[in-house]
Amino acid sequence: MAERVNLRDAAARVPSGCTLALGGMTLYRRPMAFVHALLDRFLVSSQPNDLTLLSFTGGLESDLLVGAGMVSRVRSCYFGLEIFGLAPLFTYRAARGEIDIIEESEASLGLGLRARMAGVGFMPGVAWLGTDLPRLRPDLRTVIDPYSGAELIAFPAIHPDVAVIHALRADRDGNCQIGDNKGIDEELALTADLVIATCEAILPDLEKADIVAPLVDLLVLAPRGALPTSCHPLYPLDGEALLAYSEQVSDPDSLRTYLDRQRKDAGQA
């Protein structure tokens, strides 16, 4: 059974130097409430820091952590705000060489997590063969298929220390439903040492579970916890809020002003 905690206590379980994986996809079902709790902790204590941020696709939630200076390395196959433009703080820090970008694709992330699930050091695949991508990843090796003799890329296992997933609903034990756009959330739940699930509602029972309770360590009730990203079919994304972010934030100083304004508005609500 998952342990019931609040956002603040869940954020306190993320250590400095760890690989933090955030679930969801682009501007859908991102763990925004958790990210803000983590930001609040960092602004008070400067912890956690030196994070490796793992995200299948990085969006607003990831941009906030990068902009605050909490992230040293990024592993993602996309980082941006879709129709709302570039991720301004990722762009700012990447252009200045302030973060290490580990080149990834959908295949390298998927195969790396699959290797972790299988308990092996790597997973072979034909992805990246014939491209220049291996030059950007000196850690990659090639192997020879013992049956066909073909050369394959050996993608190393990816081991998230902490995974945070936002669910549509959960039951009291920690079984979670995440909807049909799963991204790699199921794989994150199977590979992370610590799995934190935030959810829109906690119900007595669920008809089915996408992520089963034994995989979930901490369960947090966070209604509307994905805003301003969407949580289909419960609510759409807040386009005005995303546009305001892209217009108001361009560097760490403007981020602080933006966050102060957000807190002030929340206090007045």
Buried (B, 14 or more C-beta within 10 A) or exposed (E): EBBEBEBEEBBBBBBEEBBBBBBBBBBBBBBBBBBBBBBBBBEEEEBBBBBBBBBBBBBBBBBBBBBBBBBBBBBBBBBBBBEBBEBBBBBBBBEEEEBEBBBBBEBBBBBBBBBBBEEEEBBBBEBBEEEEBBEEBEEBBEEEEEEEEEEBBBBBBBBBBBBBBBBBBBBBBBBBBBBEEBBBBBBBBBBBEBBBBBBBEBEEEBEEBBBBBEBBBBBBBBEEBBBBBBBBEBBBBBEEBBBBBBEEBBBBEBBBEBBEEBEEEEEEE
